[in-house]
Every structure is written in structure tokens, then in C-alpha cells.
């Protein structure tokens, strides 16, 4: 990332290298997420989206049209996550079958 000031760039690079040496992932300016919120699989995405939809449905400050639009968007993301979870399960089962055939 280009910086206008060389000092800012050097400070960022120093911090980034420190994080790499410490074994931490992310960037110096990034937001640290607690471990329970780290997304590792499609199942994690589905749980997060379920919580988000629940929060949107309970939000009293949002109007009905805004809530409906947001829930529709999140539902589309849920469908994609379900498709990915289904495909990953099918791929894993195919890999198991192919490993058994080799033996």
C-alpha cells in the first residue's frame, strides 16, 4: 500500500512484521475478532447469518421496509452458504470413496 509519508509506511511495515513474527494473522490496522466469531466453514457462516437475521427482526429502530430488504439480502447469503456446505459435504464423500478405491 503506497503512503504519502515514508515514516507512516515504515511504521506500518514494522508493525506488520512484528505481527508476522508473533504468529498473528491480520494487518496492523485490522479489527481483531474474538475466536468464537472466526469463520472457518460454511456452518459458521450460517450461524452468524442466523444471529444477524434475528437481530434485524428484533430491531425496533428500523422500518418494516428496511428490515424486509435486509432480511432478503441475508437470506440470499444463507442460500449461498447452504449450497457451499452441501457441495463441500459431497466433495468430502467423493474423496473418501476415491481413497477407498486406491486401497
Buried (B, 14 or more C-beta within 10 A) or exposed (E): EEEEEEEEEEEBEEEBEEBEEEEEEEEBEEEEEEEEEEEEEBEBBBBBBEEBBEEBEEEEEBEEEEBEEBBEEBEEBBEEBBEBBEEEEEEEEEEEEEEEEEE
